[in-house]
């Protein structure tokens, strides 16, 4: 966790993160108070330092929080432990960190700050909570719909941080280009091993990394190399370089990354014992319990390659053999005699057992007295027995016995094992020291894989939800007050609320063609708040390079996205709800530019109508003059009677329909003004007493009916249909990377069987007319690409018992995960191909089960081949030859 320092500069608030483990620091300046509080809410830190510049404010009283400025931050910090500091914000903070961790003054920290001039401003706390970027009770969580449920941990944290701190247009474009490539590839993809960079650095620095951590490091660099060697994945790897630089602050050349990963993979492979190797088996001897050798040797065997510890291993093996010989000589004759002469009830018993607490192998005899055995076979061995003692020389018990030769052999074995263990530890620490010189590459590579896993998961979930990639555009260079160029505005066709799953049911689609500011009206429950949340989420996802919940979208390069929904009072700060709202309006107005997106829901709801309407009107004029895009929704219909001076503001409404004597909302955005509130209907739905509602209607009629007849009227609302844009699916020929011969054999047979079946189905005579399908291999520790989401697939699983399992599914990723969760199936490999429709998939599944069985392949799920009407074709397969 970092040490955090907060200060104030001419540009705004500044936050500095110092990582003691990485010996790095980064600063972010020009933050608003709301954005700074958001970072504090989402950041886990070790210690918080506040700079003395925070005490200064416009009043000159040095009373922090007076007249609103800094009040929100002060309220956030007073609930936390912090320490004041002065002087230069960065220099003094680094001095505090050295003092806190006991570091020498000579220790240097590297600046990894990424330039933020072209980046949009970080989200404010209100915006982040109202769209669920920060999980908030009662608010649909945006993070939960961006990734599949199984994608958690570091990838989810990366997505959250990217939403809270949107990237520059260049980085967003790189992320989107990466996601588009991910959506179109057909080859299998790595598992993407996710390793915490801070943990990695700390383990190597302290030289405490064990062989498991080294294996994970090797997985990281091997997956980087796998992507580099794959034609389909290499371009993705190149595109991920820029997002990885932004996330780590480390600028590493592509060729350098590949070369260093090759060196790391080779070096770890030369030293570390890897899965699949079998040259270091645990010792095993008859007469000695296997648990003894397992406990003694498992702590160091299988850690490093045997070639590095040959002498130590040889000595342990000799000591183990000597121990076995001694136990055979001293204990087995006694045990054999007892077994031969023991009485059925009450007689003596004896056996050789492992005393785990004492790390010894001793003879244990029940009701056993050595003296009475004199003159019988095994007498010499009995005379050598003595009570077993613990490490402090105390007698273990009346039933445990040993001999001098056994104790000497145990001591020799333990000494040999200790030397081997020490040698292994020495080698691992030496490897840690070597890898410290490559720490920047390891941090960069591990972060790159985290990003890759996050983006692949997002693309898979986006395809499942039928989201699309928006077109990212720029703003025109028009001066303040002029509208955005028509091609540079924001247009979203077929927008759906992000928390609706279009793939599971219908949702009301809206088209938002925004070239200026909207003044939005509509009834209660008409969808105003949902529309604002949906637009905010779509715009944020777009400028981050993600897919959006729409049919098509054009999203400009916003420099800030600000959403204000509702305000609560803040008793701790002594502020009413209207005061809090006005504080947020101040931040919005002060921070808005012609390139901002401003979304305000039910403006000035917390004060009396007349003055609140005038304040709302003045804010509308100000934002109109700034020339930002946005929506201001309101129930203050008096605003339309004010003499507002606006140039670009457009009136929009959430429409209603009058059906069977009732006015109901349609949740569609249209041109015009809607003065219907549906307040009485909403009160009825929520169970307010009928008598109260009737009295309210009487009061309304007595006061407002005359006014309505003298000039107030409901505007006719015009609806515009939206035409969904068709998306094209890209088809690229897959390039399987698995070269196993068994894959080729099965692939050949499957191809011929399916081609003949498809010819029969389509009644074709020429094989060139058969629809082309391609088999793709998925090796162990690989997974299917996002292009399989929602597609009907037939697959063959290669089980460890050499049997084949044939199946069909519309969720290949989920089916493979389900198979691999079963015992012994973790490293199962697969072969799959996509087919046009589930009906054909089922036919081919049954056909393949029957025909592969007839070709001599062992099949695990024979019962699935007994579906009637499927797989009973009389096709001849005499021409198929299996190697």
PEFEN-V499386 format. One line per field, one symbol per residue. phi: phi as a letter, one per 40 degrees, with the letter a starting at -180 (. if undefined). psi: psi as a letter, one per 20 degrees, with the letter a starting at -180 (. if undefined). burial: + if it has 24 or more other ideal C-beta (glycine too) atoms within 12 Angstrom, else -. Layout:
phi: ???
psi: ???
burial: ???
This chain:
phi: .ccbbbabbcchcbbbbbbcccfbaabbbgcccccccccccbbcbcabbbccccccaccgcfbcgcfgcgcccccccccbcabcabgcdcdccccccccccgcccccbbccbccdbccccccccccccccbgcbdbcgbdccccccbcdccbgdccccccccccbdcccccccccccccccccbcbccbccgcbbcccccccccccfbccccccccccccccccccccccccccccdccccccccccbgbcbccccdcccccccccccccbccbdgcacbccdabcgbdcccccccbccbcgbbccccbcccccccccccccccccccccbcdcccccccbcccbgccbaacbccccbfabbcbbbfbbdccccgbdgcccccccaccbccbgcccicbcbabccccccccccccccccccccccccccccdcccccbcccccccccccdcccccccccccccccgcbccccbbcccccdhcccddcbcbbbbgcbdccccccbicbccbbbbbbacbbbbiccgchcccccccccccccccccgccbcacaabbccccabbbbbabbcbdccgbccccccccccdccccccbcbcbbbbbfcfccbccccccccccccdccccccgccibbcabcccccccccbbbbcbcbaccbbbbfgbcbcbgbcbchbbccbfccccccdcgcddcccccccccccccbccccccicacccbbcbcbbcccbbccbbccbdbcbcccccccccccccccccccccccfbbbccccdcbbcbcbcdgbaccccccgccbbbbbccccgcbbbababbcccccccccccdgbdbcbbbbacbchcccccccdcccdccccccgccbcbccccbccgbgbccccbcccbbc
psi: qrpppprpahibqpppppohhilrqqqorkqrgghghghhhjpprhqpppqiiihpahijikopiqkhpjgggghhhhjrprpqraaphgghghghghhgjkqqhipqppokpppjhjqqqqqrggghhijjhopppippohhhihqqhioacgghhggghhghmqrrhggghggghghgghhiqirqqrhnpoppggggggghgiljpahghhhhghgghhhghghhipghighggghigghhghhhjpopqghgggghhgggggghhhgqprpiqkjmqqqpqpipphhghghhiiihqkgrqhhikggggghggghggggggghgghhhhggggghhjqqhpirqqqrpronghjlqorpopplpohhijqjrpjgghhhiqqqqqaijjqpgriipqarghggghgggghgghgggghgghggghhhgggihikhgggggghhghggggggggggghghhjkrrproprrqrkqrphqqqqhijappopkpqphipnhiirqqpqqponoibppoprrrpjijgghgggggggggghgiijrqqmrhqqoprnqiqppppfqqqrnhhikprhhggghghhghgghiqaijqopoppmqlijaqgghhghggghgggghghhkrqrpoqqjniihiiqmqnqhipqprqorrqopljqpqqikpprqapoiphkgghghghjjqphhggghhhggghhgighhhijhprpqpppqpqpopppqpppoqpqnqipjphhggggggggggghghghhggilqhphiipppqpppqorqkrrqrhiipiqpqpqppoqhjjqqpprqqimgghgggggiiqpijhkqqqprqqqmqhghghghggghgghhghjjppphmhhijjpqipjjqkqpkhippp.
burial: -+++++++---++++++++++++++++++++++++++++++++-+-+++++-+++--------++--++++++++++----+--+---++-++++++-----------+--+++-+--++++++++++++++++----++++++++++--+--++++++++++++++++++++++++++++++++++++++++++++++++++++---+++-++++++++++++++++-+-++--+++++++++++++++-+-+--++-++++++-+++-++++-----+-++-+-+++--++-+++--+++++++-++--++--++-++++++++++-++++++-++---------+-++++++--+-++++++--+-+--+----+--++--+--+-------+--+++++-+++-++-+++-++--++-+++-+++-++-+++-++++++++++++++++++++++++++++++++++++++-------++---+++++++++++++-+----+++++++++++++++++++++++++++++++++++++++++++++++++++++++++++++-----+-+--+++++++++++++++++++++++++++++-----++-++++++++++++++++++++++++++-+-+-+-+++++++++------+-++++++++++++++-++-----------------------------------+----+-----------+-+++---++-++++++++++++++--+-----------+++++++++++++++++++++++++++---+++++++++++++++-++----+--++++++++----++++++++++++++-+-+-+++--++----++-+-+-+--+---
